[in-house]
Amino acid sequence: MSTDAYREALSRVLLLTPDEQLQLLADIVVMLRQQVTVEPQHSIMELEGLGKEIWQDVDVEKYIDEERNSWDK
């Protein structure tokens, strides 16, 4: 919608009574809810195993020891 069209619509809305403005708002909400698709929520469990190939050839005990040793430096 262009800015001019928006301004025209707003000026017309301002001519309505408060009850008519509320009804218009309710109608717009209903219209928008029909147009908007809700994206499904995701679970943190979808990340399970992500990046596991990075750790495939890593000796976990050695890695942990190296990390702990780096704290003392």
N, C-alpha and C positions, 0 to 999 in steps of 0.2 A: 504494500500500500504506500502510495506516495505521501509525503508530508502534507501536501495540500488536502488530499482526501481525508487524512487523519484529522486535520484541523477542522475540516467541514463537518465530519462526523461528530467530533467533540462539541462543536458549537451547537449542533442539533440536539445532542444529548443534554446539554445544559438548559435547553428550553423545556425539557420534560420535568414533570413533578418528581419529587424524591421517590415516591412509590413507583412511578414509571421507570425511573433510573434503576431502582433495585430489581424490578422485573426484567429489564433489559439485561442487567448484569447476570441475573440467574439464567436467562436464555442463552447468553453468550457462553457461560460456563458449561451448560449442557451441550451446546454445539461443539465447543472445544474438546470436551471429554470424548465425544464420538470420533473426533479427528486424530487425537493423540493416542499413539500406541504406547503402552507401558512396557518398558524393557524388563525382562525377568531379573530378579535379584540373583546374585551369585553367592556361592558358598566358598568359604576359605579352602574347603577341601578340594576345590577344582585346581588348586595350585600344587596338590600332592604330586611329588615326583618331578616337578619342574626344575630343570638344571641338574638333574642327577648325573648326567654324563660328565659334568665338570669334576665330580668327586670319584668317578669310576676307578681311576688308577692311583688314588691317594691313600696312603697308609694313615688311617685316622689317628692312631696312637702317636705316631711320629709328628703329625701335623699339630696335634694338641700340645705335645711337649715343646715344639718350636714356638708356638704362640705363647705358652706360659713363660718360656725363657725370655721372650722378647719384652715381657712386662717389666722385668728386672733391670732393663737397660736404660 
